[in-house]
């Protein structure tokens, strides 16, 4: 399995997804004026005209976890096209609620300790 996830997403003129390409191909398309930048993250280019759809079998692999979830797009020959990690907010929310609870209890105990 290759560790290279250096691919550029490509859309045709009707915003239909095509097979991802290498950065060198994307650069040559951009320099020739045949494509323009569609999004910066994930970096995506859009071709100026429509082309016949070339369907490449991509798979989305998901690795669920308690604190974070991993996502990867891979080709049929196990090459990673795109990978990302989603960090869950569960612990962050729990900590914020705990801080609020401590402050609330502090205010209540301060009222009870007045002479």
Secondary structure, DSSP 4 states (H G I P E B T S, - for coil): -B----EEEEE-TTS-EEEEEEHHHHHHHHHTTSEEEEETTTTEEEESS---------EEEEE--SSEEEEEEE-TTSBEEEEEEEE-SHHHHHHHHHHHHHHHHHHHHHHHT--
